[in-house]
Amino acid sequence: MLDLAFSTEDLAHTRFAFSPAWEIVASVRVLNQPGEHALHLPWVKRATAALDEAGLDIGLLRELVPLRHLPGFLAATPSTPLPELADELADLRDVPARVVRREVDAMAGPRTPAVNRFHRDPEAGLERLATLMEQYWELVLAHDWPRIRALLEADVLHRSRMLAQGGAAELFNDLTPLVRWEGGTLTVAHRHLHAAVPLDGRGLVLVPSAFVWPRVFSKTDPRWQPVLRYPPRGIATLWETGTATAPGALAAVVGRGRALLLTELTAPASTTELARRTRLSAGAVSQHLGVLKAAGLVSGHRAGRHVLYARTRAAEVLVAGVPEVDS
């Protein structure tokens, strides 16, 4: 159990961010323990086949991602809300040798020959590691990143609205059952950690992560701003490939295409993501969203380079209040 003590200054410095580099690390953990991550098994199957076909040896990555005490330099706190992988890997290449050795020394269990080589020559080891992470990304994550990123962006938009409407208590208590806010303290349920940590004005970086499911991960090392990584809303739908259907009664009111979009907007989503889910063309989705926006049924919110669409209160009432009828 980890207790994070917040001050007013900590709340002021709390922010959201994504991290492609962290998704690499977390996905390797999934590959190491697929049985604990049943939701991701469709991805595990595709990723394993892609790695085998390419003959890419990710042994060093696997060995640096233990079950406990992940080396901090592998997943530094994101310095910006939407970092690019290239920038995160550039920072990885610049980690001082003394930091690498200290973090590797803190890893539990005996070290493999590959990790020993990494420890002896951190500068060369970081270059090999960063190159390996780039290759891994292109093989097994780059294709899925737009889908994953849309899910993360939708989660951040939702959480930001909750913070604005209900404050810190509503935000934190809705993150995951593993997190609880009470009396200015955020309690995080960890299997092997029991500590009370004051944030001391540093705030907290909240990082939604697809591959962290079903757990949460935190980092409170004083060398970095504290981080809490948690599974985003809608994670159970991430790998779904089925065709969406619209309730007949709702389709009769607004038309099939618009009913499909309203049904799918249980969480904010981009035009591209909605087109993937509904199998409508991007042009058709854009046209329907324009009509729905003009009617006051959806609203658009910019998130980085994308616009996310969400149902309005009027749409929520409409979707909830139009019953299915027998034909």
C-alpha positions as CSV (number, residue, x, y, z in Angstrom):
1,M,0.0,0.0,0.0
2,L,1.4,3.4,-1.0
3,D,0.0,6.6,0.6
4,L,0.8,9.8,-1.3
5,A,0.3,12.9,0.8
6,F,-0.9,16.0,-1.2
7,S,-0.6,19.6,-0.4
8,T,-2.4,22.4,-2.2
9,E,0.8,23.0,-4.2
10,D,0.9,19.3,-5.2
11,L,-2.7,19.5,-6.6
12,A,-1.7,22.6,-8.5
13,H,1.2,20.7,-10.1
14,T,-0.7,17.5,-10.9
15,R,-0.9,16.9,-14.7
16,F,-1.7,14.3,-17.3
17,A,0.8,12.9,-19.9
18,F,1.3,10.0,-22.3
19,S,4.5,8.0,-22.8
20,P,5.2,5.8,-25.9
21,A,8.4,4.6,-24.2
22,W,6.4,3.4,-21.2
23,E,4.0,1.5,-23.5
24,I,7.0,-0.3,-24.9
25,V,8.2,-1.2,-21.4
26,A,4.7,-2.2,-20.2
27,S,4.0,-4.3,-23.3
28,V,7.3,-6.2,-22.8
29,R,6.0,-7.0,-19.3
30,V,2.8,-8.3,-20.9
31,L,4.9,-10.5,-23.2
32,N,6.8,-11.8,-20.2
33,Q,3.6,-12.7,-18.4
34,P,0.8,-13.1,-20.9
35,G,-1.3,-15.3,-18.6
36,E,-1.8,-12.2,-16.3
37,H,-3.0,-10.0,-19.1
38,A,-5.8,-11.9,-20.8
39,L,-7.3,-8.8,-22.3
40,H,-4.2,-8.3,-24.4
41,L,-3.9,-11.8,-25.7
42,P,-5.0,-10.8,-29.3
43,W,-2.1,-8.4,-29.3
44,V,0.3,-10.9,-27.7
45,K,-0.4,-13.4,-30.5
46,R,0.2,-10.9,-33.2
47,A,3.3,-9.4,-31.6
48,T,4.9,-12.8,-30.9
49,A,4.4,-13.8,-34.5
50,A,5.9,-10.5,-35.8
51,L,8.9,-10.8,-33.6
52,D,9.5,-14.4,-34.6
53,E,9.1,-13.6,-38.3
54,A,11.5,-10.6,-38.1
55,G,14.0,-12.6,-35.9
56,L,14.3,-9.7,-33.5
57,D,16.0,-10.7,-30.2
58,I,14.5,-8.6,-27.4
59,G,16.3,-10.5,-24.7
60,L,17.9,-7.4,-23.2
61,L,14.5,-5.7,-23.0
62,R,12.9,-8.7,-21.4
63,E,15.7,-8.9,-18.8
64,L,15.5,-5.2,-17.9
65,V,11.8,-5.5,-17.3
66,P,11.6,-7.7,-14.1
67,L,8.4,-8.4,-12.2
68,R,9.4,-5.9,-9.5
69,H,11.6,-2.8,-9.3
70,L,11.7,-1.6,-12.9
71,P,14.9,0.5,-13.5
72,G,13.8,4.1,-13.4
73,F,15.7,5.2,-16.5
74,L,13.6,2.8,-18.7
75,A,10.5,4.9,-18.1
76,A,11.4,8.4,-17.1
77,T,8.6,10.8,-16.2
78,P,7.2,12.4,-19.4
79,S,8.4,16.1,-19.5
80,T,5.6,17.1,-21.8
81,P,1.9,16.0,-22.1
82,L,2.4,14.4,-25.5
83,P,6.0,13.3,-26.0
84,E,7.2,11.7,-29.2
85,L,9.0,8.4,-28.9
86,A,12.1,9.8,-30.6
87,D,12.5,12.5,-27.9
88,E,12.0,9.9,-25.1
89,L,14.7,7.7,-26.6
90,A,17.0,10.6,-27.0
91,D,16.6,11.2,-23.3
92,L,17.3,7.5,-22.7
93,R,20.6,7.7,-24.6
94,D,21.7,10.6,-22.4
95,V,21.1,8.9,-19.0
96,P,24.4,9.2,-17.0
97,A,26.4,5.9,-16.6
98,R,26.3,6.2,-12.8
99,V,22.4,6.3,-12.8
100,V,22.3,3.2,-15.1
101,R,24.7,1.2,-12.8
102,R,22.8,2.3,-9.6
103,E,19.4,1.2,-11.1
104,V,20.7,-2.1,-12.4
105,D,22.4,-2.8,-9.1
106,A,19.0,-2.3,-7.4
107,M,17.3,-5.0,-9.5
108,A,16.5,-8.2,-7.6
109,G,17.9,-11.6,-8.5
110,P,21.0,-12.6,-10.4
111,R,22.0,-10.7,-13.5
112,T,22.2,-12.3,-17.0
113,P,25.3,-12.0,-19.2
114,A,23.5,-9.4,-21.3
115,V,22.6,-7.2,-18.3
116,N,26.2,-7.5,-17.0
117,R,27.5,-6.2,-20.4
118,F,25.0,-3.4,-20.1
119,H,26.2,-2.6,-16.6
120,R,29.9,-2.6,-17.6
121,D,29.5,-0.2,-20.5
122,P,26.3,1.9,-20.0
123,E,26.9,4.3,-22.8
124,A,27.1,1.6,-25.5
125,G,24.4,-0.4,-23.7
126,L,21.9,2.6,-23.8
127,E,22.6,3.0,-27.5
128,R,21.8,-0.7,-28.1
129,L,18.8,-0.5,-25.9
130,A,17.3,2.6,-27.6
131,T,17.9,1.1,-31.1
132,L,16.2,-2.2,-29.9
133,M,13.2,-0.2,-28.6
134,E,12.9,1.6,-31.9
135,Q,12.9,-1.7,-33.8
136,Y,10.4,-3.3,-31.3
137,W,8.1,-0.3,-31.7
138,E,8.0,-0.5,-35.5
139,L,7.3,-4.2,-35.4
140,V,4.6,-4.5,-32.8
141,L,3.3,-1.2,-31.6
142,A,3.5,1.5,-34.4
143,H,0.5,0.0,-36.3
144,D,-1.7,0.0,-33.1
145,W,-0.5,3.3,-31.7
146,P,-3.2,5.5,-33.3
147,R,-5.9,3.2,-31.7
148,I,-4.1,3.2,-28.4
149,R,-3.5,6.9,-28.4
150,A,-7.1,7.6,-29.2
151,L,-8.1,5.6,-26.1
152,L,-5.6,7.5,-23.9
153,E,-6.7,10.9,-25.3
154,A,-10.3,10.1,-24.6
155,D,-9.4,9.1,-21.1
156,V,-7.5,12.3,-20.4
157,L,-10.4,14.4,-21.8
158,H,-12.9,12.6,-19.5
159,R,-10.7,12.9,-16.4
160,S,-10.1,16.6,-17.1
161,R,-13.8,17.2,-17.2
162,M,-14.3,15.3,-14.0
163,L,-11.6,17.4,-12.3
164,A,-13.3,20.6,-13.5
165,Q,-16.7,19.4,-12.3
166,G,-16.0,17.6,-9.1
167,G,-12.4,18.4,-8.0
168,A,-9.6,16.1,-6.9
169,A,-11.9,13.7,-5.0
170,E,-14.1,12.9,-8.0
171,L,-11.0,12.6,-10.3
172,F,-9.0,10.2,-8.2
173,N,-11.8,8.0,-6.9
174,D,-12.9,7.3,-10.4
175,L,-9.4,6.3,-11.7
176,T,-9.5,2.6,-10.7
177,P,-10.6,0.6,-7.7
178,L,-6.9,0.3,-6.8
179,V,-6.8,4.0,-6.0
180,R,-8.6,5.8,-3.2
181,W,-8.6,9.5,-2.2
182,E,-9.4,10.5,1.3
183,G,-8.4,13.5,3.4
184,G,-5.7,14.8,1.1
185,T,-4.0,11.4,0.8
186,L,-4.1,9.2,-2.3
187,T,-3.8,5.5,-1.4
188,V,-2.6,3.2,-4.1
189,A,-3.0,-0.6,-3.6
190,H,0.4,-2.2,-4.5
191,R,1.2,-5.9,-3.9
192,H,4.7,-5.5,-2.6
193,L,5.0,-1.9,-1.4
194,H,4.1,-0.3,1.9
195,A,5.2,3.3,2.2
196,A,3.9,6.8,3.0
197,V,5.4,9.4,0.7
198,P,4.8,13.2,0.9
199,L,4.9,14.7,-2.6
200,D,6.6,17.9,-1.2
201,G,5.2,20.2,-3.8
202,R,6.3,18.1,-6.8
203,G,2.7,17.1,-7.7
204,L,1.8,13.9,-9.6
205,V,1.9,13.0,-13.2
206,L,-1.1,10.8,-14.2
207,V,-0.3,8.6,-17.1
208,P,-3.1,6.5,-18.6
209,S,-1.5,3.3,-20.1
210,A,-3.0,0.6,-22.2
211,F,-0.6,-2.2,-21.2
212,V,-0.6,-1.4,-17.5
213,W,-3.9,-3.2,-17.2
214,P,-5.1,-4.7,-14.8
215,R,-2.6,-3.1,-12.4
216,V,-1.4,0.3,-11.5
217,F,2.3,1.4,-11.4
218,S,3.8,4.3,-9.5
219,K,7.2,5.9,-9.2
220,T,8.2,8.1,-6.3
221,D,12.0,8.3,-6.7
222,P,13.0,11.9,-5.8
223,R,15.0,12.2,-9.0
224,W,11.8,12.4,-11.0
225,Q,8.4,13.9,-10.6
226,P,6.2,11.2,-9.1
227,V,4.1,9.2,-11.5
228,L,1.0,7.1,-11.3
229,R,0.2,4.9,-14.4
230,Y,-3.3,3.5,-14.5
231,P,-5.5,1.7,-17.1
232,P,-7.8,4.1,-19.2
233,R,-11.5,3.9,-19.5
234,G,-12.7,1.7,-22.3
235,I,-9.6,-0.6,-22.2
236,A,-11.8,-3.7,-22.6
237,T,-12.7,-2.6,-26.1
238,L,-9.2,-1.9,-27.3
239,W,-8.7,-5.0,-29.4
240,E,-12.3,-5.5,-30.4
241,T,-12.8,-6.0,-34.2
242,G,-16.6,-6.6,-34.4
243,T,-18.9,-4.4,-36.4
244,A,-20.9,-1.9,-34.4
245,T,-24.7,-1.9,-34.4
246,A,-27.1,0.8,-33.6
247,P,-30.4,0.4,-31.7
248,G,-33.3,0.3,-34.2
249,A,-35.4,2.9,-32.3
250,L,-32.5,5.4,-32.1
251,A,-31.7,4.8,-35.8
252,A,-35.4,5.6,-36.6
253,V,-35.0,8.9,-34.8
254,V,-31.6,10.2,-36.1
255,G,-30.7,7.7,-38.9
256,R,-28.5,4.6,-38.8
257,G,-25.1,6.3,-39.3
258,R,-25.7,9.0,-36.6
259,A,-27.2,6.4,-34.3
260,L,-24.0,4.3,-34.7
261,L,-21.8,7.3,-33.8
262,L,-23.9,8.2,-30.7
263,T,-23.9,4.6,-29.5
264,E,-20.1,4.4,-29.9
265,L,-19.4,7.7,-28.1
266,T,-19.6,6.2,-24.6
267,A,-16.2,7.9,-24.3
268,P,-14.7,10.7,-26.4
269,A,-13.2,9.6,-29.7
270,S,-11.6,11.0,-32.9
271,T,-13.0,10.8,-36.4
272,T,-10.5,8.2,-37.3
273,E,-11.3,6.0,-34.3
274,L,-15.0,6.3,-34.9
275,A,-14.5,5.3,-38.5
276,R,-12.6,2.2,-37.4
277,R,-15.2,1.2,-34.9
278,T,-18.3,1.7,-37.1
279,R,-16.8,0.7,-40.5
280,L,-18.1,4.0,-41.9
281,S,-15.8,6.0,-44.1
282,A,-13.9,8.9,-42.5
283,G,-15.8,11.3,-44.7
284,A,-19.2,9.9,-43.7
285,V,-18.2,10.1,-40.0
286,S,-17.1,13.7,-40.4
287,Q,-20.4,14.6,-42.2
288,H,-22.5,12.9,-39.5
289,L,-20.6,14.5,-36.7
290,G,-21.1,17.9,-38.3
291,V,-24.9,17.4,-38.3
292,L,-24.9,16.0,-34.7
293,K,-22.8,19.0,-33.5
294,A,-25.1,21.5,-35.2
295,A,-28.0,19.7,-33.4
296,G,-26.3,20.0,-30.1
297,L,-25.8,16.3,-29.7
298,V,-22.0,16.2,-29.8
299,S,-19.2,18.6,-28.9
300,G,-15.6,18.7,-30.2
301,H,-12.6,19.1,-28.0
302,R,-9.0,19.5,-29.2
303,A,-6.5,17.1,-27.7
304,G,-3.0,17.6,-29.2
305,R,-3.2,17.2,-32.9
306,H,-6.7,15.6,-32.8
307,V,-10.2,16.6,-32.1
308,L,-12.2,14.3,-29.8
309,Y,-16.0,14.2,-30.0
310,A,-18.2,13.5,-27.0
311,R,-21.9,13.2,-26.4
312,T,-23.6,16.2,-24.9
313,R,-26.1,15.9,-22.0
314,A,-28.9,16.1,-24.6
315,A,-27.5,13.1,-26.4
316,E,-27.0,11.1,-23.2
317,V,-30.7,11.6,-22.5
318,L,-31.6,10.6,-26.1
319,V,-29.5,7.5,-26.1
320,A,-30.7,6.4,-22.7
321,G,-34.4,7.3,-23.4
322,V,-35.0,5.7,-26.8
323,P,-35.9,2.0,-26.1
324,E,-35.4,-0.8,-28.5
325,V,-38.6,-2.0,-30.2
326,D,-39.4,-5.3,-31.9
327,S,-39.7,-5.2,-35.7
